[in-house]
């Protein structure tokens, strides 16, 4: 049986990227700027991955968007809503609990394998 590592990574990144978006949007940002922001912090995200997440988060009321047409090119800026902050807080708490659980199980397993 061959493991589809790329698909596994895609699935794991979905929730992670939603949290990243909710963290980044404390300041208003447009999509391309978000992509560059993540790259500056060592995380690569494709446009065809980011934009569907932005649409889904907006549809669910976690972020809002507004157009800025004052420059040469219109830009759609996104920002987090109060509901988005609440969901982000809960998602980070869940992620923290899951991370702690992983660490505990890995520690137990490392002791078992040394025995």
Secondary structure as UniProt FT lines:
FT   HELIX           5..24
FT   TURN            25..26
FT   STRAND          29..30
FT   HELIX           31..40
FT   TURN            41..42
FT   HELIX           47..59
FT   TURN            60..61
FT   STRAND          63..68
FT   STRAND          75..80
FT   HELIX           82..114
//
